């Protein structure tokens, strides 16, 4: 199934709100779509971080008194603490696959489903 067909199918499904059976290809597509959205969100966050911090640097340089050094902690607080948040965001997007593996979610879902079936 091509990407255009999936997008059209998804659009039709959203418009009609009818139940559509999901096959393994559709599940893979949905997982890939979710991953792409998370990566896009991280890249947007990184771009905003860079733009805003450049603006802060320009404002800080313009507001320096004569003879005052730019290298003061207060001039780097935003970049440091926001950078920690950006690093955390990046790790949450890219690290789970490296640590847990590609199919961790599927394996965990199957494990939990099997565990629930034992009790029934």
C-alpha positions as a Markdown table, in Angstrom:
| # | Residue | x | y | z |
|---|---|---|---|---|
| 1 | Unk | 0.0 | 0.0 | 0.0 |
| 2 | Unk | 1.5 | 3.3 | -1.0 |
| 3 | Unk | 1.8 | 6.3 | 1.2 |
| 4 | Unk | -0.8 | 8.2 | -0.8 |
| 5 | Unk | -3.2 | 5.4 | -0.3 |
| 6 | Unk | -2.6 | 5.3 | 3.4 |
| 7 | Unk | -3.1 | 9.0 | 3.7 |
| 8 | Unk | -6.3 | 8.8 | 1.7 |
| 9 | Unk | -7.5 | 5.8 | 3.7 |
| 10 | Unk | -6.7 | 7.7 | 7.0 |
| 11 | Unk | -8.5 | 10.8 | 5.8 |
| 12 | Unk | -11.6 | 8.8 | 4.7 |
| 13 | Unk | -11.6 | 7.0 | 8.1 |
| 14 | Unk | -11.4 | 10.3 | 10.0 |
| 15 | Unk | -14.3 | 11.7 | 8.0 |
| 16 | Unk | -16.6 | 8.7 | 8.2 |
| 17 | Unk | -15.6 | 7.6 | 11.7 |
| 18 | Unk | -16.3 | 4.0 | 10.7 |
| 19 | Unk | -14.4 | 1.1 | 12.1 |
| 20 | Unk | -11.5 | 0.0 | 9.8 |
| 21 | Unk | -9.7 | -3.2 | 10.5 |
| 22 | Unk | -6.0 | -2.7 | 11.0 |
| 23 | Unk | -3.4 | -4.9 | 9.4 |
| 24 | Unk | 0.3 | -5.2 | 10.3 |
| 25 | Unk | 1.3 | -2.8 | 7.5 |
| 26 | Unk | -1.1 | -0.2 | 8.9 |
| 27 | Unk | 0.3 | -0.7 | 12.4 |
| 28 | Unk | 3.9 | -0.3 | 11.1 |
| 29 | Unk | 2.8 | 2.9 | 9.2 |
| 30 | Unk | 1.1 | 4.3 | 12.3 |
| 31 | Unk | 4.2 | 3.6 | 14.4 |
| 32 | Unk | 6.5 | 5.2 | 11.8 |
| 33 | Unk | 4.1 | 8.2 | 11.6 |
| 34 | Unk | 4.2 | 8.6 | 15.4 |
| 35 | Unk | 8.0 | 8.4 | 15.4 |
| 36 | Unk | 8.3 | 11.0 | 12.6 |
| 37 | Unk | 6.0 | 13.4 | 14.6 |
| 38 | Unk | 8.2 | 13.0 | 17.6 |
| 39 | Unk | 11.4 | 13.7 | 15.6 |
| 40 | Unk | 9.8 | 16.7 | 14.0 |
| 41 | Unk | 8.8 | 18.0 | 17.4 |
| 42 | Unk | 12.4 | 17.7 | 18.6 |
| 43 | Unk | 13.8 | 19.5 | 15.6 |
| 44 | Unk | 11.3 | 22.3 | 16.0 |
| 45 | Unk | 12.2 | 22.5 | 19.7 |
| 46 | Unk | 15.9 | 22.7 | 18.7 |
| 47 | Unk | 15.3 | 25.4 | 16.1 |
| 48 | Unk | 13.4 | 27.5 | 18.6 |
| 49 | Unk | 16.2 | 27.0 | 21.2 |
| 50 | Unk | 18.8 | 28.2 | 18.7 |
| 51 | Unk | 16.8 | 31.2 | 17.5 |
| 52 | Unk | 15.8 | 32.4 | 21.0 |
| 53 | Unk | 19.2 | 32.0 | 22.4 |
| 54 | Unk | 20.8 | 33.9 | 19.6 |
| 55 | Unk | 18.3 | 36.7 | 20.3 |
| 56 | Unk | 19.2 | 36.6 | 24.0 |
| 57 | Unk | 22.9 | 36.8 | 23.2 |
| 58 | Unk | 22.4 | 39.8 | 21.0 |
| 59 | Unk | 20.3 | 41.5 | 23.7 |
| 60 | Unk | 22.9 | 40.7 | 26.4 |
| 61 | Unk | 25.7 | 42.0 | 24.3 |
| 62 | Unk | 23.9 | 45.3 | 23.7 |
| 63 | Unk | 23.1 | 45.7 | 27.3 |
| 64 | Unk | 26.7 | 45.3 | 28.6 |
| 65 | Unk | 28.2 | 48.2 | 30.4 |
| 66 | Unk | 31.6 | 49.4 | 29.2 |
| 67 | Unk | 34.4 | 47.1 | 30.3 |
| 68 | Unk | 32.0 | 44.5 | 31.6 |
| 69 | Unk | 32.7 | 40.9 | 30.5 |
| 70 | Unk | 30.0 | 38.9 | 28.7 |
| 71 | Unk | 31.1 | 35.7 | 30.3 |
| 72 | Unk | 28.9 | 35.8 | 33.4 |
| 73 | Unk | 26.6 | 33.0 | 34.6 |
| 74 | Unk | 23.5 | 35.1 | 34.3 |
| 75 | Unk | 24.1 | 35.4 | 30.5 |
| 76 | Unk | 24.1 | 31.7 | 30.1 |
| 77 | Unk | 21.4 | 30.6 | 32.5 |
| 78 | Unk | 18.7 | 30.3 | 29.8 |
| 79 | Unk | 20.9 | 28.4 | 27.4 |
| 80 | Unk | 22.1 | 26.0 | 30.1 |
| 81 | Unk | 18.7 | 25.2 | 31.7 |
| 82 | Unk | 16.8 | 25.1 | 28.5 |
| 83 | Unk | 19.6 | 23.0 | 27.0 |
| 84 | Unk | 19.1 | 20.5 | 29.7 |
| 85 | Unk | 15.4 | 20.3 | 28.8 |
| 86 | Unk | 16.3 | 20.0 | 25.1 |
| 87 | Unk | 18.8 | 17.2 | 25.8 |
| 88 | Unk | 16.1 | 15.4 | 27.8 |
| 89 | Unk | 13.6 | 15.9 | 24.9 |
| 90 | Unk | 16.3 | 14.5 | 22.5 |
| 91 | Unk | 17.0 | 11.5 | 24.7 |
| 92 | Unk | 13.3 | 10.7 | 25.0 |
| 93 | Unk | 13.0 | 10.7 | 21.2 |
| 94 | Unk | 16.1 | 8.9 | 20.1 |
| 95 | Unk | 17.3 | 6.8 | 23.1 |
| 96 | Unk | 14.5 | 4.4 | 23.7 |
| 97 | Unk | 15.2 | 2.5 | 20.5 |
| 98 | Unk | 18.9 | 2.3 | 21.3 |
| 99 | Unk | 18.3 | 0.9 | 24.8 |
| 100 | Unk | 15.1 | -1.1 | 24.4 |
| 101 | Unk | 15.3 | -2.1 | 20.8 |
| 102 | Unk | 13.1 | -1.5 | 17.8 |
| 103 | Unk | 10.2 | -3.8 | 18.7 |
| 104 | Unk | 10.1 | -3.3 | 22.5 |
| 105 | Unk | 6.6 | -1.8 | 22.5 |
| 106 | Unk | 5.3 | -4.7 | 20.4 |
| 107 | Unk | 7.0 | -7.3 | 22.7 |
| 108 | Unk | 5.7 | -5.6 | 25.8 |
| 109 | Unk | 2.2 | -5.4 | 24.5 |
| 110 | Unk | 2.3 | -9.1 | 23.5 |
| 111 | Unk | 3.7 | -10.0 | 26.9 |
| 112 | Unk | 0.9 | -8.1 | 28.7 |
| 113 | Unk | -1.8 | -9.6 | 26.5 |
| 114 | Unk | -0.5 | -13.1 | 27.2 |
| 115 | Unk | -0.4 | -12.3 | 30.9 |
| 116 | Unk | -4.0 | -11.1 | 30.8 |
| 117 | Unk | -5.1 | -14.2 | 28.8 |
| 118 | Unk | -3.7 | -16.5 | 31.5 |
| 119 | Unk | -6.1 | -15.1 | 34.1 |
| 120 | Unk | -9.2 | -15.5 | 31.9 |
